Amino acid sequence: MNLPNSITMSRIVMIPLLLWILSSKFPWQGPEGWQELAAAVLFILASITDGVDGYLARKRGQITTLGMLLDPLADKIMVTAALIALVAYTPQVVKVWIAVVIIGREFLISGLRSIAASEGFTIQASDLGKLKTVLQIVSVVAAILSHRWFQWELGLIVIPVKWTAITGMYFTVGVSTISAIDYFVGFWKQIDRASKNRRSSFVLSRQKDTQKAGT
């Protein structure tokens, strides 16, 4: 297994560890906030590996079928696991419907990409999709921290942790919905173009067959 795939596998290993930290079984719970800080740091590390493995795979020329399978799978499981855990961990921030919309969007895009691949074309990540990813990371981290802190006071600077989490989650839902529509429109255009190309090829083939029969 090459380095990029090993990094992807490490992200998958982090998922049950994140769920354990966010559970009541975690031994270091208390007002110090070690549980929340550990979960937030782990999620940030997992998110960083999401970009690192792809970068290394392209740079080192180590793009493999296994990596193409594991990378999106690890992303979807990580997001799904984090949101489901947060529904129970911080229900005042991550509502059930928020988790359903975001997770549903992830599986919708995966389905569209699978169909696109079977049709012989790809759907590239859009700027909206990248923005959604950044918002998602910030929102999840803030939601984890909001379990312990309403806000952070750093001298004259006040960071509203809970309101950052709530606002971020709603923004993530909005961008997720818009980007899903954007992906679907792009997918439909590609499918329509592919369908027209097949029809054109079929007509040309029939014309050639007719000409051959006439001679």
N, C-alpha and C positions, 0 to 999 in steps of 0.2 A: 504494500500500500504506500503510495507516494505521500509527500508532505501535505499538499492541499487536501487530500482525502482524509488524512489523519487529523487535520484541523477541523474538518467538517464533522468527523466522528466525535471529536472532543466536545463539540457543541451539542451533539445528541446526548452525550454522557452528562452534560450540565443540566439537562432538563429535569430528570428525576431528583438531582441534587437541589435544584431551585424549588421544586415542589416540597421536598423535605424541609428546607429552610422556612418556607412559608406555612408549614403545618404546625400543629400544637406539639409535635414530637421534638421540635428543635430545642436543645437544652439551654441555650443562652437567650432566654426571653427576659424582658424587663424594661424599666424606664430608660436605660442607657441607649436603647435602640440598636443593639448589636444584630438582632434578627433582621430588622429592616435594612440596615446598612449592608449586611452580608448578601441579602437577596438582591439589592440594587446593584452592588458591585458585580455580582455574578451575572446578572442580566446584561449589564453593560459589556462585560468581557465576552459573553456569548454573541452579542450584537456585533462587536468588533471582529470576531472570527468570521462572521458572515461576509464581511468585505475582504478580509485577508485571504481566505481560501480561494476566492474567485480571482483575485489579483495575482496570487502566486501561480495558480493553474495557467493563467494566460501568459504570464511572464516567463515561466519555465517550460511552456509548451507541454503541460501535463493535464490537459483537458481529457478526461476519460468518461466512458459511459457510466461507470460507477459514481463518479463525482457529479455528473449531470443528474443522476437519480437521487443521490443523497442530499445534495445542497438544498434544492427546493423543499424536499421532505423534512429536513432538519428545521428549515425556516418555519414551515407551516406548523410543525409539532411544537416548536418553541413558542410561537405566538399563541396558539390554541391553549397550550398548557398554562402559560402565564395569565391569560385572560380568565380562564375558568377558575384558576386558583384565586385570582383577585376578586371575582364575583363573591366568593365566600370570605376573603380576607378583608376587603374594603368595599362592602356592598353599597356604601353611600357614595362612592366614586364610580365604580365600575358596575353599572346596572346590567341585568341579564340581557336586555335588548341590545345594549351596546356591544357586548361580547358576541351576540348572535350575528349582528350586522357585520362586524369586522371579520369574524371567523368565516361567515358565509361568503364574504367578498374574496377571501383567500382561496377558498375551494372553488369558487366560480372561475377565477382567473386560471387556476390550475387545470380546470376542465377545458377552458378555451384553448389553453396552450397545448394540451394533449390532442385535442381535435385538430388544431393548426399543424402540429407535428405530423399527424397522420395524413394531412392533406399536402404536406411537403413544403410548408412555410413556417416562419416563426413570428411571434409577436414580441417586439422589443419592449423593454421597460421604458415607460414614459416618465417625464419629469414629475407628473402628478404622483406616479407610483413611488418615485424616489422620495418625494416630499412626504407621502404617507408613511413611509418607513421611518423617516426621521421623527415625525410627530408621534408615531407609535412608540418608539424607544423612549422619548422624553416623557410621554404620558404614562407608560408602564412604570418607569423609574419613579416618577412623581407620585403615582398611586401607591406604590410600595411604601415610600417614605411618609406619605400622608397618614398611614396607619398609626404612626407614632407622633408626628409633628404636624401642627396646623400651619406653622410658619417658622422660618429660620430668621433670627435677628443677628446680623453680623455687623455690629457697630451701628452705623447710620443706615446700613442697607438691610432691608426687610425682604425676604424671599417668601412669597405666599405659596407654600408647598401644596396645600390642599386645593386652592383655587387654580393653581397651575395644572394639577392633575385633572380636575373636573373640566376646565377649559380645553386642555389638551385632548381629552377623550372625545369631547364633542367635535372639536376640529378634526380629529382622526376619523370619526364617523362620517363627517361631511366630505372630507377629501377621499376617503375610501369609496364612498358612493359615487362621487364624480369620476374618480379614476376607473372604477368598474365600468361605468357607462362609456368612458373614453376607450378602454380596452375592447369593449363589446363592439363599438362602432368600427374600430380598426380591424377587428376580427371579421366583421360582416363584410367590410370592403374587400378584404383579402379573399374571403370565400366567394364573393360575387365575381371578383376578377378571375379567380381560378376556375369558376364555373363557366365563365365566358370563354376562357382560353380552351377549355375542354370541348365546348360546343364548336368553336372555330376549328379546332383540330379535327373533330369528327366530320364537319362539313367538308373540309379540304380533303380528308381521306375518302369520303364518299364520291367527291368530284373526280379524284384520281382514279378510283375504281371504275367509275362510269366511263371515263375517257379510255381506260385500258380495254373495257368491254366493247367499246365502239370501234376500236382498232382491230 
